[in-house]
Amino acid sequence: MKKRRRKNAISSFVVFLLLLGTFFAIISLSNMQNHTPLVKKDPFTDVKKYRTTIYNELAKNHLENYTTVLVALMQQESHGRGGDPMQASESAGLPRNSIKDPYQSIQLGVKQFQRVLTYGQQKNVDFATIIQAYNMGKGYIDYIAEHGGKHNEELAKNFSLIQVQKAPNLYTCGGNKNNFRYPYCYGDFTYSSKVSKNIQLLTVSQQVADNKKTTEQSF
C-alpha cells in the first residue's frame, strides 16, 4: 500500500513538473513574440531614391563626384521629403517651398551648389565653407575669405548675427528664444557639421552595400 502511494506521488510530481515546464515554455514563447526586435529603418532611405537623378544632373557639369555631397545636403534640407527636397525655392528667388516638383528642385539645387563651389574655389576657402554657403549664401564665402579662409561655427555665428542685425524683424527664429540657433537666426551655424556627418554615414553605408554586392557575386 505504501509503495503504491509512493509510486502515485512520484507520478503526480512528474506530471506537475511537465505541466510547469509547459507553462514556462508558453510564457517564454509569448515574450519572444512580443519582443521581436524591430528592423531599424535606414534614415537615408528617402534621399537615396534621388541618388541617380542627382548623379545625372551633376554629370551635366562634370560634377558627378559630388553626388554623395548633394545627397547629404538633401538629407539635411528635407530628409528627401516634399516637392522641394533640395529646398531650392529661396535660392531661386521664390517663397519657401514654392517648388512642387522634386526634379526641378534637384536641378536648381545643383545649380546653387555649382555656384557656391565655383565661387568658393575662386576665393580659396575650404570645402566646409562651401557647404555652409549652400545654407547661408555666397556672402558667407566672402566673409570667411576675409577671416582666414576656413569655416568654423564661431565665424558662422558672427556672420549670422551680422545678417540678423540687418533685418532683425525677419530673422527671429520664429520668436522662439529656446531655439538652439537663437539669437543667430540667419541660417544654421551648425549646417556644415551636420552635412559632413551625413557624408560620412552615407559613405560607410555605400561601402557596406558595395561589399555585400561583391560577396553575393562571388558565390
N, C-alpha and C positions, 0 to 999 in steps of 0.2 A: 504493500500500500504506500509506504514511504517512498519507495523507488519510483512508483508511478507518479506521485505528487511532484517529486523532484524532476522527473522527466518532463511533466507538463509545465513546470515552472521554467525549465530551461527552454522549452519550445516557445512559450509565451514571450520570454525575454528576447529570443532570436527574432521572433515576429516583430516585437517592439522596435528592435534595432533596425530591422529592414524598413519598417514604416517611417522611423525617424530619419534614416538616410534618404529615403524617397522624398520626404518633406523638404529637407535641406537642399536636395538636388533641384527641386522645383523652384524654391526660393532663389537659388543661385542662378538658374537659367533665366528667371524673370528679371533679375537685376542686370544680367548681361544684356538682355534685350532692351532694357530701359536706359542703359548707359553705353549704347553703341557709339563709339567715337565718331563725331561728325567730320566729314572731309572738309578741310579748310579751303575756302574759295580763294583762288588766285586774285589778289587785289588789282592786278593789271589786266584782267580778262576783257574788260570793255575797251581799253585803249589798244590792246593787241590786235583787235579785229580791224583797226585802221592802219596797221603797220605797212601793209603792201601799198595802200593808197598814198601814205606819207612818203614811202620809198620812191614811188613812181614820180611824185610831184617834185621831190628833191632832185631826182635824177635829171630832170629837165634843165637844171642849172649845175649839174655835176657835183651835187652836194649830198649824194646818197649815203656817204659815210657818216652823216649826221642823223641818220634815221632814228637810232636809239635816243638821241638827244631830244628830237621832236616828239617821240612817243612819251618820254619823261616829262616834257613840257605839257603835253596834253593831259597827262595824269594829274599834274599839279593844277592845271586850269579847270578841269571839269570831270576828271576820272573817266573821260570818254563818253560822257552822257550829254544829252540835249542836242539841239540843232546847231550849236556853235561850240563844238568841243575844244577848239583852239582859243576860244574867247577872243576872236579876231575882230569883232564888230567895232570896238572903240579905236583900234589901230587903223581902221578904215574910215574913221570919222563919223561912225554911226552910233546911236544909243546902244547901251549894253544889251546883248542878246538879240539884236535885230536880225542877225543871220539865222536862218532856219534850216539851211542845207549843210550838213557836215562836210560835203566835198568842197563847197565854196569856202567854208571855214578853214579847211586844211590849205586850200590854195592861198588864202590871204595870210594864214599863219606862217606858211613857208616864206612868203614874200617879206613879212615882218622880220622873221628870223634872218633871212638873207641880208636885209638892210642893216640890222644891228651887227651881224657877223662881219660884213664888209667894212662898216664904219669902225667897229672895234679893232679890226686888224690894221686899218689905216692909222688909228690913234695909238696903236701898240699897247692896248690894255690886255689883261689876262682873260681867259675864257670865262671865268666866274663872273666877271663884269658884263660880258656879252649876254650870259644867261640872265643876270639881274636886269639888264637893259630891256629884255623882252617884256618884263613886268613894269619897269619904270621909264622906259623910253630912251631915245638916243642921248638926251640931255645927261643921263647918268654916266654915259661913256665920257662925255666932255669933263664932267666933274671928277671922275676917277683919273682921267689923263692928267688933270691938274693937281692930283693928290697922290702921286706915286705910281699910278698905273695898275694897282692891284686892289681888287674888291675885298672888303670886309664889312661886317654888319654894322660897325660903328659909323663907317663912312656912308653906308646905305641909310642909316637913321638920320645922319646930318643932312643928306640930300633930301630925304623925305620931309624933314622939318622945314627946310627952305621952301619946298613946294607948298606945304601946308600954310606957311605964313603968307604966301602969295594969294591963296584962296581959302582962308580959314572957314568960310561957310560951306565950302564944297567938300573938303576933306576932313570929315568929323568922326570917322569910324561909326557912322550911324548914330552918333550921340552916345555910344556905349563906352564909358571910361574903363570898363572891365575888359574890353577887347585887348588882346595881347599887343596889338600894334599901337595903341594909344600912348602918346599923342602923335606918333609917327604914322599918320593915317593916309599918306600918299604911298600907294603900292604896299608891298610886303617886304620888309627889310630882311626877312629870312628866306626869301624866294629862291635864291641861288643855292643855298644849302639844301633845301627840300628837293629841288630838281636834281642836284648832284647825288643825293641819296637814291632817288628814283632810278637814275642812270646805273648806279652800282647794282641795285636789286634786279633791274632788267637784264643787265649784262650777265649776272650769275644765273638768272632764270634761263636765258638763251643758251648758256654753256651747258646747263643741265639737260635741256631739250636736245641739243646737238649730240651730247654724249649718249643719251638714251637712243637717239635715232641711229647712231653709229653702231651701238651694241646690238640693236634689233637687226640691222642689215648684215651683221657678221654671222648671224645664225641661219 
